[in-house]
Amino acid sequence: MPFPIKTCILCGEEFELKPDKPGYANRCPECSVPESSSTSADLTEVLDPKSKREANEARREAMRNMLYRKDS
């Protein structure tokens, strides 16, 4: 059974849609290559330990205020 022929939505090139193909089903293998991970760096990786600690303290305080706030 032959593989279905698809057309890439980015470059318009035709390709065979094979099982276990990485990426999207409507993009050719060249266009499915993931972009560099440095542009999508996680905020927690960027913060230094002091900033992480301050953010965690603020997060805990906000949760404490929400949970134990008296409804008046």
N, CA, C and O atoms as a Tripos MOL2 file, in Angstrom:
@<TRIPOS>MOLECULE
protein
  288   287    72     0     0
PROTEIN
NO_CHARGES

@<TRIPOS>ATOM
      1 N           0.8520   -1.1790    0.0000 N.3       1 MET1
      2 CA          0.0000    0.0000    0.0000 C.3       1 MET1
      3 C           0.8950    1.2400    0.0000 C.2       1 MET1
      4 O           1.7280    1.4000    0.8920 O.2       1 MET1
      5 N           0.7340    2.1040   -0.9770 N.am      2 PRO2
      6 CA          1.5940    3.3020   -1.0550 C.3       2 PRO2
      7 C           1.1930    4.3380   -0.0010 C.2       2 PRO2
      8 O           0.0570    4.3800    0.4720 O.2       2 PRO2
      9 N           2.1680    5.1610    0.3390 N.am      3 PHE3
     10 CA          1.9160    6.2310    1.2980 C.3       3 PHE3
     11 C           1.1690    7.3680    0.6070 C.2       3 PHE3
     12 O           1.4060    7.6240   -0.5740 O.2       3 PHE3
     13 N           0.2680    8.0600    1.3180 N.am      4 PRO4
     14 CA         -0.4530    9.1680    0.6920 C.3       4 PRO4
     15 C           0.4930   10.3250    0.3570 C.2       4 PRO4
     16 O           1.4460   10.6000    1.0850 O.2       4 PRO4
     17 N           0.2080   10.9840   -0.7460 N.am      5 ILE5
     18 CA          0.9800   12.1490   -1.1850 C.3       5 ILE5
     19 C           0.2880   13.3900   -0.6380 C.2       5 ILE5
     20 O          -0.9010   13.6060   -0.8710 O.2       5 ILE5
     21 N           1.0430   14.1960    0.0880 N.am      6 LYS6
     22 CA          0.5330   15.4370    0.6690 C.3       6 LYS6
     23 C           1.2970   16.6060    0.0780 C.2       6 LYS6
     24 O           2.3860   16.4320   -0.4690 O.2       6 LYS6
     25 N           0.7250   17.7990    0.1900 N.am      7 THR7
     26 CA          1.3820   19.0330   -0.2400 C.3       7 THR7
     27 C           1.6640   19.8700    0.9940 C.2       7 THR7
     28 O           0.7780   20.1080    1.8140 O.2       7 THR7
     29 N           2.9010   20.3130    1.1170 N.am      8 CYS8
     30 CA          3.3150   21.1050    2.2700 C.3       8 CYS8
     31 C           2.6040   22.4550    2.2390 C.2       8 CYS8
     32 O           2.5290   23.0980    1.1920 O.2       8 CYS8
     33 N           2.0790   22.8850    3.3950 N.am      9 ILE9
     34 CA          1.3710   24.1590    3.4500 C.3       9 ILE9
     35 C           2.3230   25.3460    3.4690 C.2       9 ILE9
     36 O           1.9070   26.4720    3.1940 O.2       9 ILE9
     37 N           3.6020   25.1130    3.7910 N.am     10 LEU10
     38 CA          4.5560   26.2150    3.8520 C.3      10 LEU10
     39 C           5.2640   26.4520    2.5210 C.2      10 LEU10
     40 O           5.3110   27.5780    2.0260 O.2      10 LEU10
     41 N           5.8170   25.3760    1.9440 N.am     11 CYS11
     42 CA          6.6050   25.5710    0.7210 C.3      11 CYS11
     43 C           5.9040   25.0530   -0.5350 C.2      11 CYS11
     44 O           6.3490   25.3460   -1.6450 O.2      11 CYS11
     45 N           4.8180   24.2880   -0.3850 N.am     12 GLY12
     46 CA          4.0720   23.8010   -1.5390 C.3      12 GLY12
     47 C           4.6570   22.5530   -2.1790 C.2      12 GLY12
     48 O           4.1500   22.1000   -3.2050 O.2      12 GLY12
     49 N           5.7020   21.9870   -1.6070 N.am     13 GLU13
     50 CA          6.3440   20.7970   -2.1500 C.3      13 GLU13
     51 C           5.5340   19.5610   -1.7850 C.2      13 GLU13
     52 O           4.9840   19.4810   -0.6860 O.2      13 GLU13
     53 N           5.4580   18.5870   -2.7070 N.am     14 GLU14
     54 CA          4.7510   17.3500   -2.4370 C.3      14 GLU14
     55 C           5.6860   16.3830   -1.7250 C.2      14 GLU14
     56 O           6.8820   16.3400   -2.0150 O.2      14 GLU14
     57 N           5.1320   15.5950   -0.7800 N.am     15 PHE15
     58 CA          5.9150   14.6120   -0.0470 C.3      15 PHE15
     59 C           5.0270   13.4490    0.3320 C.2      15 PHE15
     60 O           3.8020   13.5680    0.3590 O.2      15 PHE15
     61 N           5.6610   12.3090    0.6280 N.am     16 GLU16
     62 CA          4.9200   11.1330    1.0680 C.3      16 GLU16
     63 C           4.7500   11.2020    2.5750 C.2      16 GLU16
     64 O           5.7140   11.4260    3.3070 O.2      16 GLU16
     65 N           3.5280   11.0100    3.0340 N.am     17 LEU17
     66 CA          3.2410   11.0060    4.4650 C.3      17 LEU17
     67 C           3.4930    9.6010    4.9980 C.2      17 LEU17
     68 O           2.6720    8.6990    4.8290 O.2      17 LEU17
     69 N           4.6510    9.4300    5.6490 N.am     18 LYS18
     70 CA          5.0610    8.1190    6.1440 C.3      18 LYS18
     71 C           4.7690    8.0230    7.6390 C.2      18 LYS18
     72 O           4.7430    9.0360    8.3380 O.2      18 LYS18
     73 N           4.5490    6.7980    8.1240 N.am     19 PRO19
     74 CA          4.3590    6.6160    9.5620 C.3      19 PRO19
     75 C           5.6170    7.0360   10.3210 C.2      19 PRO19
     76 O           6.7280    6.9320    9.8010 O.2      19 PRO19
     77 N           5.4380    7.5000   11.5300 N.am     20 ASP20
     78 CA          6.5330    7.9470   12.3990 C.3      20 ASP20
     79 C           7.3040    9.1290   11.8260 C.2      20 ASP20
     80 O           8.4610    9.3440   12.1870 O.2      20 ASP20
     81 N           6.6790    9.8990   10.9360 N.am     21 LYS21
     82 CA          7.3130   11.1170   10.4130 C.3      21 LYS21
     83 C           7.2760   12.1780   11.5090 C.2      21 LYS21
     84 O           6.2120   12.4590   12.0600 O.2      21 LYS21
     85 N           8.4240   12.7680   11.8300 N.am     22 PRO22
     86 CA          8.4100   13.8110   12.8610 C.3      22 PRO22
     87 C           7.7430   15.0820   12.3480 C.2      22 PRO22
     88 O           7.7880   15.3680   11.1510 O.2      22 PRO22
     89 N           7.1370   15.8270   13.2270 N.am     23 GLY23
     90 CA          6.5350   17.1000   12.8460 C.3      23 GLY23
     91 C           5.0690   16.9810   12.5030 C.2      23 GLY23
     92 O           4.3870   16.0500   12.9310 O.2      23 GLY23
     93 N           4.5970   17.9250   11.7330 N.am     24 TYR24
     94 CA          3.1830   18.0170   11.3850 C.3      24 TYR24
     95 C           2.8750   17.1890   10.1480 C.2      24 TYR24
     96 O           3.7440   16.9830    9.3010 O.2      24 TYR24
     97 N           1.6330   16.7120   10.0410 N.am     25 ALA25
     98 CA          1.2270   15.8830    8.9110 C.3      25 ALA25
     99 C           1.0270   16.7030    7.6500 C.2      25 ALA25
    100 O           0.9910   16.1330    6.5590 O.2      25 ALA25
    101 N           0.8950   18.0240    7.7570 N.am     26 ASN26
    102 CA          0.6800   18.8390    6.5670 C.3      26 ASN26
    103 C           1.9260   19.6490    6.1840 C.2      26 ASN26
    104 O           1.8370   20.6070    5.4160 O.2      26 ASN26
    105 N           3.1000   19.2510    6.7330 N.am     27 ARG27
    106 CA          4.3630   19.9140    6.3910 C.3      27 ARG27
    107 C           5.3750   18.8740    5.9480 C.2      27 ARG27
    108 O           5.4030   17.7600    6.4710 O.2      27 ARG27
    109 N           6.2070   19.2400    4.9830 N.am     28 CYS28
    110 CA          7.2470   18.3330    4.5140 C.3      28 CYS28
    111 C           8.3210   18.1870    5.5960 C.2      28 CYS28
    112 O           8.3770   19.0090    6.5110 O.2      28 CYS28
    113 N           9.1690   17.1640    5.5110 N.am     29 PRO29
    114 CA         10.1920   16.9570    6.5440 C.3      29 PRO29
    115 C          11.1340   18.1520    6.7230 C.2      29 PRO29
    116 O          11.5700   18.4200    7.8430 O.2      29 PRO29
    117 N          11.4550   18.8700    5.6560 N.am     30 GLU30
    118 CA         12.3430   20.0280    5.7760 C.3      30 GLU30
    119 C          11.6790   21.1650    6.5540 C.2      30 GLU30
    120 O          12.3480   21.8650    7.3150 O.2      30 GLU30
    121 N          10.3780   21.3530    6.3720 N.am     31 CYS31
    122 CA          9.6590   22.4270    7.0640 C.3      31 CYS31
    123 C           9.2420   22.0120    8.4720 C.2      31 CYS31
    124 O           8.8640   22.8650    9.2740 O.2      31 CYS31
    125 N           9.3040   20.7120    8.7890 N.am     32 SER32
    126 CA          8.9070   20.2240   10.1000 C.3      32 SER32
    127 C          10.0320   20.2760   11.1210 C.2      32 SER32
    128 O           9.8140   19.9630   12.2920 O.2      32 SER32
    129 N          11.2260   20.6640   10.7020 N.am     33 VAL33
    130 CA         12.3600   20.7170   11.6270 C.3      33 VAL33
    131 C          12.0500   21.7300   12.7120 C.2      33 VAL33
    132 O          11.6990   22.8700   12.4070 O.2      33 VAL33
    133 N          12.1740   21.3350   13.9900 N.am     34 PRO34
    134 CA         11.8640   22.2780   15.0690 C.3      34 PRO34
    135 C          12.8340   23.4550   15.0700 C.2      34 PRO34
    136 O          14.0140   23.3190   14.7450 O.2      34 PRO34
    137 N          12.2990   24.6090   15.4450 N.am     35 GLU35
    138 CA         13.1290   25.8050   15.5010 C.3      35 GLU35
    139 C          14.0310   25.7270   16.7200 C.2      35 GLU35
    140 O          13.8320   24.8830   17.5940 O.2      35 GLU35
    141 N          15.0150   26.6020   16.7790 N.am     36 SER36
    142 CA         15.9710   26.5620   17.8810 C.3      36 SER36
    143 C          15.2550   26.7710   19.2110 C.2      36 SER36
    144 O          14.3330   27.5810   19.3090 O.2      36 SER36
    145 N          15.6820   26.0420   20.2230 N.am     37 SER37
    146 CA         15.0230   26.1180   21.5220 C.3      37 SER37
    147 C          15.4100   27.3720   22.2840 C.2      37 SER37
    148 O          14.7860   27.6930   23.2950 O.2      37 SER37
    149 N          16.4250   28.0870   21.8220 N.am     38 SER38
    150 CA         16.8500   29.2830   22.5420 C.3      38 SER38
    151 C          15.8120   30.4010   22.4420 C.2      38 SER38
    152 O          15.7380   31.2480   23.3310 O.2      38 SER38
    153 N          15.0170   30.4190   21.3870 N.am     39 THR39
    154 CA         13.9970   31.4540   21.2640 C.3      39 THR39
    155 C          12.8080   31.1810   22.1680 C.2      39 THR39
    156 O          12.1010   32.1060   22.5680 O.2      39 THR39
    157 N          12.5870   29.9110   22.4920 N.am     40 SER40
    158 CA         11.4600   29.5680   23.3480 C.3      40 SER40
    159 C          11.9470   29.1540   24.7280 C.2      40 SER40
    160 O          11.4360   28.1970   25.3090 O.2      40 SER40
    161 N          12.9250   29.8680   25.2480 N.am     41 ALA41
    162 CA         13.4850   29.5340   26.5620 C.3      41 ALA41
    163 C          12.4370   29.7450   27.6360 C.2      41 ALA41
    164 O          11.6850   30.7200   27.6140 O.2      41 ALA41
    165 N          12.4010   28.8210   28.5680 N.am     42 ASP42
    166 CA         11.4430   28.8870   29.6630 C.3      42 ASP42
    167 C          11.8640   29.9790   30.6410 C.2      42 ASP42
    168 O          13.0560   30.1890   30.8640 O.2      42 ASP42
    169 N          10.9050   30.6640   31.2140 N.am     43 LEU43
    170 CA         11.2030   31.7610   32.1380 C.3      43 LEU43
    171 C          11.9610   31.2630   33.3510 C.2      43 LEU43
    172 O          12.8280   31.9690   33.8670 O.2      43 LEU43
    173 N          11.6560   30.0700   33.8130 N.am     44 THR44
    174 CA         12.3340   29.5590   35.0060 C.3      44 THR44
    175 C          13.8010   29.2750   34.7460 C.2      44 THR44
    176 O          14.6050   29.3160   35.6780 O.2      44 THR44
    177 N          14.1740   28.9890   33.5050 N.am     45 GLU45
    178 CA         15.5720   28.7680   33.1790 C.3      45 GLU45
    179 C          16.3450   30.0700   33.1400 C.2      45 GLU45
    180 O          17.5570   30.0800   33.3580 O.2      45 GLU45
    181 N          15.6630   31.1640   32.8660 N.am     46 VAL46
    182 CA         16.3100   32.4560   32.7200 C.3      46 VAL46
    183 C          16.5510   33.1140   34.0750 C.2      46 VAL46
    184 O          17.5530   33.8050   34.2590 O.2      46 VAL46
    185 N          15.6450   32.9080   35.0170 N.am     47 LEU47
    186 CA         15.7340   33.5700   36.3080 C.3      47 LEU47
    187 C          16.8860   33.0290   37.1370 C.2      47 LEU47
    188 O          17.1810   31.8350   37.0960 O.2      47 LEU47
    189 N          17.5400   33.9110   37.8920 N.am     48 ASP48
    190 CA         18.5790   33.4620   38.8070 C.3      48 ASP48
    191 C          17.9180   32.9290   40.0820 C.2      48 ASP48
    192 O          16.7210   33.1340   40.2810 O.2      48 ASP48
    193 N          18.6720   32.2530   40.9400 N.am     49 PRO49
    194 CA         18.0590   31.6320   42.1340 C.3      49 PRO49
    195 C          17.3460   32.6280   43.0460 C.2      49 PRO49
    196 O          16.3080   32.2970   43.6200 O.2      49 PRO49
    197 N          17.8810   33.8370   43.1910 N.am     50 LYS50
    198 CA         17.2320   34.8210   44.0550 C.3      50 LYS50
    199 C          15.8760   35.2260   43.4860 C.2      50 LYS50
    200 O          14.9050   35.3590   44.2310 O.2      50 LYS50
    201 N          15.8050   35.4210   42.1850 N.am     51 SER51
    202 CA         14.5360   35.7880   41.5530 C.3      51 SER51
    203 C          13.5230   34.6510   41.6610 C.2      51 SER51
    204 O          12.3330   34.8910   41.8660 O.2      51 SER51
    205 N          14.0030   33.4060   41.5210 N.am     52 LYS52
    206 CA         13.1080   32.2520   41.6610 C.3      52 LYS52
    207 C          12.5270   32.2110   43.0680 C.2      52 LYS52
    208 O          11.3300   31.9870   43.2480 O.2      52 LYS52
    209 N          13.3860   32.4310   44.0670 N.am     53 ARG53
    210 CA         12.9370   32.3880   45.4550 C.3      53 ARG53
    211 C          11.8960   33.4780   45.7190 C.2      53 ARG53
    212 O          10.8820   33.2340   46.3730 O.2      53 ARG53
    213 N          12.1580   34.6920   45.2000 N.am     54 GLU54
    214 CA         11.2110   35.7960   45.3860 C.3      54 GLU54
    215 C           9.8860   35.5080   44.6880 C.2      54 GLU54
    216 O           8.8190   35.8070   45.2240 O.2      54 GLU54
    217 N           9.9550   34.9260   43.4930 N.am     55 ALA55
    218 CA          8.7310   34.5930   42.7680 C.3      55 ALA55
    219 C           7.9380   33.5260   43.5160 C.2      55 ALA55
    220 O           6.7120   33.6020   43.5970 O.2      55 ALA55
    221 N           8.6360   32.5330   44.0630 N.am     56 ASN56
    222 CA          7.9510   31.4860   44.8290 C.3      56 ASN56
    223 C           7.3180   32.0460   46.0870 C.2      56 ASN56
    224 O           6.2030   31.6620   46.4390 O.2      56 ASN56
    225 N           8.0100   32.9500   46.7720 N.am     57 GLU57
    226 CA          7.4510   33.5590   47.9800 C.3      57 GLU57
    227 C           6.1980   34.3620   47.6470 C.2      57 GLU57
    228 O           5.2020   34.2900   48.3670 O.2      57 GLU57
    229 N           6.2470   35.1220   46.5610 N.am     58 ALA58
    230 CA          5.0840   35.9120   46.1590 C.3      58 ALA58
    231 C           3.9250   34.9920   45.7700 C.2      58 ALA58
    232 O           2.7670   35.2780   46.0770 O.2      58 ALA58
    233 N           4.2410   33.8970   45.1010 N.am     59 ARG59
    234 CA          3.2110   32.9360   44.7010 C.3      59 ARG59
    235 C           2.5720   32.3010   45.9350 C.2      59 ARG59
    236 O           1.3490   32.1680   45.9960 O.2      59 ARG59
    237 N           3.3860   31.9080   46.9210 N.am     60 ARG60
    238 CA          2.8500   31.3170   48.1500 C.3      60 ARG60
    239 C           1.9850   32.3120   48.9110 C.2      60 ARG60
    240 O           0.9300   31.9480   49.4300 O.2      60 ARG60
    241 N           2.4230   33.5540   48.9800 N.am     61 GLU61
    242 CA          1.6490   34.5770   49.6850 C.3      61 GLU61
    243 C           0.3040   34.8210   49.0080 C.2      61 GLU61
    244 O          -0.7180   34.9620   49.6790 O.2      61 GLU61
    245 N           0.3090   34.8710   47.6790 N.am     62 ALA62
    246 CA         -0.9490   35.0690   46.9500 C.3      62 ALA62
    247 C          -1.9030   33.9000   47.1830 C.2      62 ALA62
    248 O          -3.1020   34.1040   47.3750 O.2      62 ALA62
    249 N          -1.3710   32.6700   47.1670 N.am     63 MET63
    250 CA         -2.2240   31.5110   47.4170 C.3      63 MET63
    251 C          -2.7630   31.5290   48.8420 C.2      63 MET63
    252 O          -3.9270   31.1990   49.0670 O.2      63 MET63
    253 N          -1.9350   31.9070   49.7990 N.am     64 ARG64
    254 CA         -2.3700   31.9800   51.2020 C.3      64 ARG64
    255 C          -3.4860   32.9990   51.3450 C.2      64 ARG64
    256 O          -4.4750   32.7500   52.0350 O.2      64 ARG64
    257 N          -3.3290   34.1470   50.6950 N.am     65 ASN65
    258 CA         -4.3610   35.1840   50.7670 C.3      65 ASN65
    259 C          -5.6660   34.7090   50.1400 C.2      65 ASN65
    260 O          -6.7440   35.0020   50.6570 O.2      65 ASN65
    261 N          -5.5800   33.9800   49.0340 N.am     66 MET66
    262 CA         -6.7920   33.5030   48.3800 C.3      66 MET66
    263 C          -7.4790   32.4150   49.2000 C.2      66 MET66
    264 O          -8.7070   32.3800   49.2820 O.2      66 MET66
    265 N          -6.6960   31.5360   49.8010 N.am     67 LEU67
    266 CA         -7.2900   30.4210   50.5350 C.3      67 LEU67
    267 C          -7.8740   30.8250   51.8850 C.2      67 LEU67
    268 O          -8.9420   30.3500   52.2700 O.2      67 LEU67
    269 N          -7.1800   31.6930   52.5960 N.am     68 TYR68
    270 CA         -7.5890   32.0080   53.9660 C.3      68 TYR68
    271 C          -8.2320   33.3800   54.1200 C.2      68 TYR68
    272 O          -8.3760   33.8810   55.2360 O.2      68 TYR68
    273 N          -8.6170   33.9840   53.0090 N.am     69 ARG69
    274 CA         -9.2630   35.2930   53.0620 C.3      69 ARG69
    275 C         -10.6750   35.1150   53.6260 C.2      69 ARG69
    276 O         -11.4010   34.2000   53.2370 O.2      69 ARG69
    277 N         -11.0430   35.9900   54.5330 N.am     70 LYS70
    278 CA        -12.4020   35.9390   55.0830 C.3      70 LYS70
    279 C         -13.3380   36.6640   54.1420 C.2      70 LYS70
    280 O         -13.0600   37.7870   53.7220 O.2      70 LYS70
    281 N         -14.4310   36.0330   53.8160 N.am     71 ASP71
    282 CA        -15.4410   36.6630   52.9640 C.3      71 ASP71
    283 C         -16.2680   37.6100   53.8300 C.2      71 ASP71
    284 O         -17.0230   37.1710   54.6970 O.2      71 ASP71
    285 N         -16.1180   38.9110   53.5880 N.am     72 SER72
    286 CA        -16.8670   39.8710   54.4110 C.3      72 SER72
    287 C         -17.7940   40.6860   53.5770 C.2      72 SER72
    288 O         -18.5040   41.5440   54.1010 O.2      72 SER72
@<TRIPOS>BOND
     1     1     2 1
     2     2     3 1
     3     3     4 2
     4     3     5 am
     5     5     6 1
     6     6     7 1
     7     7     8 2
     8     7     9 am
     9     9    10 1
    10    10    11 1
    11    11    12 2
    12    11    13 am
    13    13    14 1
    14    14    15 1
    15    15    16 2
    16    15    17 am
    17    17    18 1
    18    18    19 1
    19    19    20 2
    20    19    21 am
    21    21    22 1
    22    22    23 1
    23    23    24 2
    24    23    25 am
    25    25    26 1
    26    26    27 1
    27    27    28 2
    28    27    29 am
    29    29    30 1
    30    30    31 1
    31    31    32 2
    32    31    33 am
    33    33    34 1
    34    34    35 1
    35    35    36 2
    36    35    37 am
    37    37    38 1
    38    38    39 1
    39    39    40 2
    40    39    41 am
    41    41    42 1
    42    42    43 1
    43    43    44 2
    44    43    45 am
    45    45    46 1
    46    46    47 1
    47    47    48 2
    48    47    49 am
    49    49    50 1
    50    50    51 1
    51    51    52 2
    52    51    53 am
    53    53    54 1
    54    54    55 1
    55    55    56 2
    56    55    57 am
    57    57    58 1
    58    58    59 1
    59    59    60 2
    60    59    61 am
    61    61    62 1
    62    62    63 1
    63    63    64 2
    64    63    65 am
    65    65    66 1
    66    66    67 1
    67    67    68 2
    68    67    69 am
    69    69    70 1
    70    70    71 1
    71    71    72 2
    72    71    73 am
    73    73    74 1
    74    74    75 1
    75    75    76 2
    76    75    77 am
    77    77    78 1
    78    78    79 1
    79    79    80 2
    80    79    81 am
    81    81    82 1
    82    82    83 1
    83    83    84 2
    84    83    85 am
    85    85    86 1
    86    86    87 1
    87    87    88 2
    88    87    89 am
    89    89    90 1
    90    90    91 1
    91    91    92 2
    92    91    93 am
    93    93    94 1
    94    94    95 1
    95    95    96 2
    96    95    97 am
    97    97    98 1
    98    98    99 1
    99    99   100 2
   100    99   101 am
   101   101   102 1
   102   102   103 1
   103   103   104 2
   104   103   105 am
   105   105   106 1
   106   106   107 1
   107   107   108 2
   108   107   109 am
   109   109   110 1
   110   110   111 1
   111   111   112 2
   112   111   113 am
   113   113   114 1
   114   114   115 1
   115   115   116 2
   116   115   117 am
   117   117   118 1
   118   118   119 1
   119   119   120 2
   120   119   121 am
   121   121   122 1
   122   122   123 1
   123   123   124 2
   124   123   125 am
   125   125   126 1
   126   126   127 1
   127   127   128 2
   128   127   129 am
   129   129   130 1
   130   130   131 1
   131   131   132 2
   132   131   133 am
   133   133   134 1
   134   134   135 1
   135   135   136 2
   136   135   137 am
   137   137   138 1
   138   138   139 1
   139   139   140 2
   140   139   141 am
   141   141   142 1
   142   142   143 1
   143   143   144 2
   144   143   145 am
   145   145   146 1
   146   146   147 1
   147   147   148 2
   148   147   149 am
   149   149   150 1
   150   150   151 1
   151   151   152 2
   152   151   153 am
   153   153   154 1
   154   154   155 1
   155   155   156 2
   156   155   157 am
   157   157   158 1
   158   158   159 1
   159   159   160 2
   160   159   161 am
   161   161   162 1
   162   162   163 1
   163   163   164 2
   164   163   165 am
   165   165   166 1
   166   166   167 1
   167   167   168 2
   168   167   169 am
   169   169   170 1
   170   170   171 1
   171   171   172 2
   172   171   173 am
   173   173   174 1
   174   174   175 1
   175   175   176 2
   176   175   177 am
   177   177   178 1
   178   178   179 1
   179   179   180 2
   180   179   181 am
   181   181   182 1
   182   182   183 1
   183   183   184 2
   184   183   185 am
   185   185   186 1
   186   186   187 1
   187   187   188 2
   188   187   189 am
   189   189   190 1
   190   190   191 1
   191   191   192 2
   192   191   193 am
   193   193   194 1
   194   194   195 1
   195   195   196 2
   196   195   197 am
   197   197   198 1
   198   198   199 1
   199   199   200 2
   200   199   201 am
   201   201   202 1
   202   202   203 1
   203   203   204 2
   204   203   205 am
   205   205   206 1
   206   206   207 1
   207   207   208 2
   208   207   209 am
   209   209   210 1
   210   210   211 1
   211   211   212 2
   212   211   213 am
   213   213   214 1
   214   214   215 1
   215   215   216 2
   216   215   217 am
   217   217   218 1
   218   218   219 1
   219   219   220 2
   220   219   221 am
   221   221   222 1
   222   222   223 1
   223   223   224 2
   224   223   225 am
   225   225   226 1
   226   226   227 1
   227   227   228 2
   228   227   229 am
   229   229   230 1
   230   230   231 1
   231   231   232 2
   232   231   233 am
   233   233   234 1
   234   234   235 1
   235   235   236 2
   236   235   237 am
   237   237   238 1
   238   238   239 1
   239   239   240 2
   240   239   241 am
   241   241   242 1
   242   242   243 1
   243   243   244 2
   244   243   245 am
   245   245   246 1
   246   246   247 1
   247   247   248 2
   248   247   249 am
   249   249   250 1
   250   250   251 1
   251   251   252 2
   252   251   253 am
   253   253   254 1
   254   254   255 1
   255   255   256 2
   256   255   257 am
   257   257   258 1
   258   258   259 1
   259   259   260 2
   260   259   261 am
   261   261   262 1
   262   262   263 1
   263   263   264 2
   264   263   265 am
   265   265   266 1
   266   266   267 1
   267   267   268 2
   268   267   269 am
   269   269   270 1
   270   270   271 1
   271   271   272 2
   272   271   273 am
   273   273   274 1
   274   274   275 1
   275   275   276 2
   276   275   277 am
   277   277   278 1
   278   278   279 1
   279   279   280 2
   280   279   281 am
   281   281   282 1
   282   282   283 1
   283   283   284 2
   284   283   285 am
   285   285   286 1
   286   286   287 1
   287   287   288 2
@<TRIPOS>SUBSTRUCTURE
     1 MET1         2 RESIDUE 1 A MET
     2 PRO2         6 RESIDUE 1 A PRO
     3 PHE3        10 RESIDUE 1 A PHE
     4 PRO4        14 RESIDUE 1 A PRO
     5 ILE5        18 RESIDUE 1 A ILE
     6 LYS6        22 RESIDUE 1 A LYS
     7 THR7        26 RESIDUE 1 A THR
     8 CYS8        30 RESIDUE 1 A CYS
     9 ILE9        34 RESIDUE 1 A ILE
    10 LEU10       38 RESIDUE 1 A LEU
    11 CYS11       42 RESIDUE 1 A CYS
    12 GLY12       46 RESIDUE 1 A GLY
    13 GLU13       50 RESIDUE 1 A GLU
    14 GLU14       54 RESIDUE 1 A GLU
    15 PHE15       58 RESIDUE 1 A PHE
    16 GLU16       62 RESIDUE 1 A GLU
    17 LEU17       66 RESIDUE 1 A LEU
    18 LYS18       70 RESIDUE 1 A LYS
    19 PRO19       74 RESIDUE 1 A PRO
    20 ASP20       78 RESIDUE 1 A ASP
    21 LYS21       82 RESIDUE 1 A LYS
    22 PRO22       86 RESIDUE 1 A PRO
    23 GLY23       90 RESIDUE 1 A GLY
    24 TYR24       94 RESIDUE 1 A TYR
    25 ALA25       98 RESIDUE 1 A ALA
    26 ASN26      102 RESIDUE 1 A ASN
    27 ARG27      106 RESIDUE 1 A ARG
    28 CYS28      110 RESIDUE 1 A CYS
    29 PRO29      114 RESIDUE 1 A PRO
    30 GLU30      118 RESIDUE 1 A GLU
    31 CYS31      122 RESIDUE 1 A CYS
    32 SER32      126 RESIDUE 1 A SER
    33 VAL33      130 RESIDUE 1 A VAL
    34 PRO34      134 RESIDUE 1 A PRO
    35 GLU35      138 RESIDUE 1 A GLU
    36 SER36      142 RESIDUE 1 A SER
    37 SER37      146 RESIDUE 1 A SER
    38 SER38      150 RESIDUE 1 A SER
    39 THR39      154 RESIDUE 1 A THR
    40 SER40      158 RESIDUE 1 A SER
    41 ALA41      162 RESIDUE 1 A ALA
    42 ASP42      166 RESIDUE 1 A ASP
    43 LEU43      170 RESIDUE 1 A LEU
    44 THR44      174 RESIDUE 1 A THR
    45 GLU45      178 RESIDUE 1 A GLU
    46 VAL46      182 RESIDUE 1 A VAL
    47 LEU47      186 RESIDUE 1 A LEU
    48 ASP48      190 RESIDUE 1 A ASP
    49 PRO49      194 RESIDUE 1 A PRO
    50 LYS50      198 RESIDUE 1 A LYS
    51 SER51      202 RESIDUE 1 A SER
    52 LYS52      206 RESIDUE 1 A LYS
    53 ARG53      210 RESIDUE 1 A ARG
    54 GLU54      214 RESIDUE 1 A GLU
    55 ALA55      218 RESIDUE 1 A ALA
    56 ASN56      222 RESIDUE 1 A ASN
    57 GLU57      226 RESIDUE 1 A GLU
    58 ALA58      230 RESIDUE 1 A ALA
    59 ARG59      234 RESIDUE 1 A ARG
    60 ARG60      238 RESIDUE 1 A ARG
    61 GLU61      242 RESIDUE 1 A GLU
    62 ALA62      246 RESIDUE 1 A ALA
    63 MET63      250 RESIDUE 1 A MET
    64 ARG64      254 RESIDUE 1 A ARG
    65 ASN65      258 RESIDUE 1 A ASN
    66 MET66      262 RESIDUE 1 A MET
    67 LEU67      266 RESIDUE 1 A LEU
    68 TYR68      270 RESIDUE 1 A TYR
    69 ARG69      274 RESIDUE 1 A ARG
    70 LYS70      278 RESIDUE 1 A LYS
    71 ASP71      282 RESIDUE 1 A ASP
    72 SER72      286 RESIDUE 1 A SER
